[in-house]
């Protein structure tokens, strides 16, 4: 396995402060941890076991060492993913979110 793909574990902190002058809420703050991982497409058999059918935009993210910090989502390239299944904090089955 080659751990050559940069993966960002993101934590989203909602500010939620209302600005009466503009009428808008403050934007969310996103903090990232960059980790190199082995990223592959999820196999057909695993897709059926996890999701019950075939689903587009699913990947497997494998780490060299477990990632133990809390996080909300994973970013690979410009796409954001949610974790559907985790194995000992070293392998994550993720699906793309809009």
Secondary structure, DSSP 8 states (H G I E B T S, - for coil): ----EEEEEEEEE----EETTTTEE---EEEEEEEEEEEEE--HHHHHHHHSS--SSEEEEE-SS---S--SEEEETTEEEEEEEEETTTEEEEEEE-
